[in-house]
């Protein structure tokens, strides 16, 4: 074979090899996440955004206006434009985006909640207090007041770790099983919470129709299961929140969880003054942590899920700390969102006991219902 022939053969071989490599890499490359218009029908305003942000954004609108999905959407046919409030909502979203772009350099300062405050119609007149008891969700902007700022973050964290029982005792905890009950809409239901280091947690609430499950399994993500409904995989924002609850060594891991922890304005919770830290995580909204000034214990966490139109708050208040094998653990916590609040009361806690990994494994989706004959 001539030199020219060898060169042609070598070039063809290299080309074939490169093509095969490219096809292999393409096959191995992860699929790009779908956008809203790729995953849902009739998307007009929120195009180009990650699809998994659409449902949390709808939940944000629901909370800001104090309405349910059917206020804007046709039940069972969410893509239809039959209802006027849906058309109005599109105009309002365009107005909000324009206001922020023209007046706040594109920063999301104005949201649906700025005007609506839980009402379907903008609240132009100050509301007279009803006196009814309600869970008040704290604000991220309390630190803007003139009240004193608390001690340095390192000092607050060290006091928290010591109040729980010390770093050595905390690190010895490898698993925890909690059993108790919660009351939802006036109905008392049993609940079991399973946690396993380093980052697994699952809660099983027994309802009349079956178990309602919230589970998180580290890098595998999380999922939510409710009787009679399809399994819902956690969005990135939901998983980021769940990861905080799943860390059995949260107190000793604070400095690795957050890229920055800075003291903020002290706050009153009930009769107690708290030292407040603001934690920053990469690509996530900030988290506020409230530590009782006297005991050093964490009594509140305020965190947010980012949606396209605004931040959705979740506030957890911790109480009834008791010693379990040398580590103090909250036996009661109240979880509050704009849609409402509920309290979990724990009756018994076991630590360092075996837990089957099946507790943290997502079950397969149920098969689709069979169509009636002739259809």
C-alpha positions in Angstrom: 0.0 0.0 0.0 1.3 3.5 -0.9 2.0 6.2 1.7 -1.1 8.0 0.4 -3.1 4.8 1.0 -1.9 4.4 4.5 -2.7 8.0 5.3 -6.2 7.7 3.9 -6.8 4.5 5.9 -5.4 6.1 9.1 -7.6 9.2 8.6 -10.7 7.1 8.0 -9.9 5.0 11.1 -9.4 8.2 13.3 -12.6 9.7 11.9 -14.5 6.5 12.7 -13.0 6.4 16.2 -13.8 10.0 16.9 -17.4 9.6 15.6 -17.8 6.5 17.9 -16.4 8.5 20.9 -18.8 11.4 20.2 -21.8 9.1 20.0 -20.8 7.4 23.2 -20.3 10.6 25.1 -23.6 11.9 23.7 -25.4 8.7 24.9 -23.7 9.1 28.4 -24.4 12.8 28.7 -27.3 13.7 31.0 -30.5 14.9 29.4 -30.9 18.7 29.6 -33.8 19.5 32.0 -37.1 20.3 30.3 -38.4 23.8 30.2 -41.9 24.8 31.2 -43.2 24.8 27.6 -41.7 21.4 26.9 -43.3 19.8 29.9 -46.7 21.6 30.0 -49.3 22.8 27.5 -50.2 26.4 26.7 -47.3 28.2 28.6 -47.1 31.8 27.5 -45.5 34.0 30.2 -43.1 31.7 32.0 -41.4 30.1 29.0 -37.8 29.0 29.1 -37.8 28.4 32.9 -37.0 24.9 34.4 -40.2 22.8 34.3 -39.8 21.7 38.0 -40.2 25.4 39.0 -43.7 25.8 37.5 -45.7 23.9 40.2 -43.9 25.7 43.1 -44.6 29.0 41.3 -48.3 28.1 41.1 -48.2 27.3 44.8 -46.7 30.8 45.4 -49.5 32.4 43.5 -52.1 30.4 45.4 -50.5 31.5 48.8 -50.2 35.1 47.7 -53.9 35.3 46.6 -55.3 32.9 49.2 -57.0 30.8 46.4 -56.9 27.3 45.1 -56.0 26.1 41.7 -59.6 26.1 40.4 -59.7 29.9 40.9 -57.8 30.3 37.6 -57.8 26.8 36.1 -60.4 24.4 34.7 -60.4 21.3 36.9 -58.7 18.5 35.0 -57.8 20.7 32.1 -55.3 23.2 33.4 -54.1 24.2 29.9 -57.5 25.7 28.9 -58.0 29.5 29.0 -61.8 29.4 29.8 -61.5 31.4 33.0 -61.0 35.1 33.1 -58.8 35.1 36.2 -56.2 33.0 34.3 -56.0 35.6 31.6 -55.8 38.3 34.2 -53.0 36.4 36.0 -50.9 36.5 32.8 -51.3 40.3 32.6 -50.4 40.7 36.2 -47.2 38.5 35.8 -46.1 40.7 32.8 -46.8 43.8 34.9 -44.7 42.4 37.8 -41.8 41.5 35.6 -41.9 44.9 33.9 -42.0 46.7 37.3 -38.9 44.9 38.5 -37.1 45.3 35.2 -37.8 49.1 35.0 -37.5 50.1 38.6 -35.3 47.6 40.4 -32.6 46.6 37.9 -34.4 43.3 37.3 -34.2 42.3 41.0 -37.4 40.6 42.2 -38.6 43.2 44.7 -42.2 43.3 43.7 -44.2 40.0 43.8 -47.8 38.9 43.8 -47.8 39.1 47.6 -46.7 42.8 47.5 -50.3 43.8 46.7 -52.5 40.8 47.4 -51.4 39.8 50.9 -53.5 36.6 50.8 -56.5 38.2 49.0 -57.7 37.5 45.5 -57.9 41.3 45.0 -55.1 43.7 45.8 -55.3 45.1 49.4 -55.3 48.8 49.0 -56.6 49.6 52.5 -54.9 48.5 55.8 -56.6 45.5 57.3 -58.1 45.7 60.8 -56.8 43.0 63.0 -59.3 40.3 63.9 -57.7 39.1 67.1 -57.8 35.5 65.9 -54.7 33.5 66.9 -52.5 32.7 63.9 -49.0 31.5 63.3 -47.0 34.5 62.2 -44.2 33.7 59.8 -41.0 35.7 60.4 -39.4 37.9 57.7 -36.0 37.8 56.1 -35.8 41.6 56.7 -35.9 41.8 60.5 -32.2 42.5 60.5 -32.8 45.9 58.9 -34.1 47.2 62.2 -32.0 49.1 64.8 -32.1 46.3 67.4 -28.7 44.9 68.6 -27.0 42.4 66.5 -26.1 39.1 68.3 -22.7 37.6 69.1 -20.4 36.2 66.4 -21.5 33.0 64.6 -18.8 30.8 66.0 -19.8 31.7 69.5 -23.5 30.9 68.8 -22.7 27.6 67.1 -20.4 26.5 69.9 -23.0 27.2 72.5 -25.6 25.3 70.5 -23.3 22.2 70.1 -22.6 22.2 73.8 -26.3 22.6 74.7 -27.1 19.5 72.7 -24.5 17.4 74.5 -21.2 18.2 72.8 -19.7 17.4 69.4 -18.6 13.9 70.4 -22.1 12.8 71.5 -23.7 14.3 68.4 -21.3 12.5 66.0 -22.1 9.1 67.7 -25.7 9.3 66.5 -26.0 7.2 63.4 -29.8 6.7 63.3 -33.0 7.9 65.0 -36.5 6.6 65.0 -39.2 8.9 66.4 -42.9 8.0 66.9 -45.7 10.3 67.9 -48.7 12.1 66.4 -49.9 15.2 64.6 -53.1 17.0 64.2 -54.2 18.0 60.7 -57.5 19.8 60.2 -58.7 18.7 63.6 -57.9 15.0 63.0 -55.2 13.3 65.1 -52.9 11.0 63.2 -49.9 8.8 64.1 -46.5 9.7 62.6 -43.2 7.9 62.4 -39.9 9.6 61.4 -36.8 7.6 60.4 -33.4 9.2 60.0 -30.1 7.6 59.1 -26.7 9.2 58.7 -25.4 10.8 56.7 -28.4 12.1 54.8 -31.5 10.0 54.8 -34.9 10.9 56.4 -38.4 9.7 55.9 -41.7 10.5 57.7 -44.8 8.3 57.5 -48.1 9.8 58.6 -51.0 7.4 58.9 -54.1 8.8 57.3 -57.5 7.2 56.9 -56.7 6.5 53.3 -53.1 5.2 53.8 -49.6 6.5 54.6 -48.6 10.0 53.5 -44.8 9.8 53.0 -42.1 12.4 52.7 -38.7 10.9 52.0 -35.2 12.1 51.2 -32.2 10.0 50.2 -29.1 12.1 49.7 -27.9 12.3 46.1 -30.8 10.2 45.0 -33.1 13.1 45.8 -36.5 12.9 47.5 -40.1 12.2 46.9 -43.6 12.7 48.3 -46.3 10.1 48.3 -50.0 10.6 49.2 -52.8 8.0 49.1 -54.6 8.0 45.7 -52.1 10.4 44.0 -49.1 9.8 41.8 -45.7 10.0 43.5 -44.2 13.4 43.3 -40.4 13.7 43.0 -39.0 16.6 44.9 -37.8 19.6 42.9 -34.2 20.9 43.5 -35.6 23.5 45.9 -37.6 20.9 47.8 -34.6 18.6 48.0 -32.4 21.4 49.2 -34.8 22.0 52.1 -35.2 18.3 52.9 -31.4 17.9 53.1 -31.3 20.2 56.2 -33.9 18.1 58.0 -32.0 14.9 57.1 -28.7 15.8 58.6 -28.4 14.1 62.0 -25.3 16.1 62.7 -26.8 19.4 61.6 -25.3 21.3 64.6 -21.7 20.1 64.0 -22.1 20.4 60.2 -23.4 24.0 60.1 -20.1 25.4 58.9 -19.9 23.0 56.0 -23.6 23.3 55.1 -23.4 27.1 54.8 -20.7 29.0 52.9 -21.3 31.9 55.3 -23.0 32.4 58.6 -23.4 35.9 59.9 -25.1 37.3 63.0 -28.3 39.3 62.5 -30.6 41.4 64.7 -31.7 39.6 67.8 -35.4 38.6 67.8 -38.1 37.9 70.3 -39.9 34.5 70.1 -42.5 34.4 72.9 -40.8 35.5 76.1 -37.3 34.5 74.9 -34.7 36.6 73.2 -32.9 34.8 70.4 -29.6 35.2 68.7 -30.1 35.0 64.9 -27.7 33.7 62.3 -28.3 34.1 58.5 -26.9 31.2 56.6 -25.9 31.3 52.9 -25.8 28.3 50.6 -24.7 28.1 47.0 -27.6 28.8 44.6 -30.1 28.7 47.4 -32.1 31.3 49.3 -30.7 32.3 52.7 -31.8 30.5 55.9 -32.4 32.2 59.2 -31.6 30.3 62.4 -32.9 31.4 65.8 -31.0 30.3 69.0 -32.4 30.8 72.5 -30.1 33.3 74.2 -30.3 31.5 77.5 -30.2 27.8 76.6 -28.3 28.1 73.3 -30.8 25.7 71.6 -32.2 26.1 68.1 -35.8 27.2 68.5 -36.7 28.3 64.9 -35.6 27.8 61.4 -36.9 30.0 58.6 -36.1 28.9 55.1 -37.4 29.6 51.6 -38.0 27.8 48.3 -37.3 29.9 45.3 -40.0 30.1 42.6 -40.1 32.0 39.4 -42.3 34.8 40.9 -41.1 34.9 44.6 -39.9 33.1 47.7 -42.1 30.6 49.5 -41.4 30.6 53.3 -41.4 27.6 55.6 -40.9 28.2 59.3 -40.2 25.4 61.8 -40.4 26.1 65.6 -38.6 23.5 67.8 -39.6 22.9 71.4 -39.7 20.3 74.2 -36.0 19.3 74.1 -35.3 16.1 76.0 -32.1 14.1 76.6 -31.8 10.9 74.5 -28.6 9.0 75.2 -26.7 12.1 75.9 -28.0 14.2 73.1 -30.9 16.7 73.4 -33.6 16.3 70.8 -36.8 18.3 70.2 -39.9 16.3 70.9 -42.2 18.9 69.4 -42.0 21.0 66.3 -44.5 23.2 64.5 -44.2 23.6 60.7 -45.9 26.7 59.3 -46.4 27.8 55.7 -48.7 30.5 54.2 -51.3 27.7 53.6 -51.4 26.8 57.3 -49.5 25.1 60.2 -49.4 21.8 62.0 -47.6 20.5 65.1 -45.8 17.1 65.5 -45.5 15.8 69.1 -43.1 12.9 69.6 -43.8 10.3 72.3 -40.7 8.1 71.9 -37.2 8.3 70.4 -34.7 5.6 69.8 -31.1 6.2 68.6 -28.5 4.1 66.9 -31.0 1.3 66.0 -31.0 -0.6 62.7 -33.3 1.0 60.0 -34.0 -0.9 56.7 -32.9 1.2 53.7 -36.2 0.4 52.1 -37.7 3.2 54.2 -35.8 5.7 52.1 -36.3 4.0 48.7 -38.7 5.5 46.2 -41.4 2.9 45.3 -42.2 2.3 41.6 -44.9 4.3 40.0 -48.2 2.5 39.9 -49.2 1.1 36.5 -51.7 3.2 34.5 -55.3 2.4 35.0 -56.7 0.0 32.4 -59.0 1.6 29.9 -62.6 0.2 29.7 -63.2 -2.3 26.9 -64.0 -0.7 23.5 -62.1 2.5 24.2 
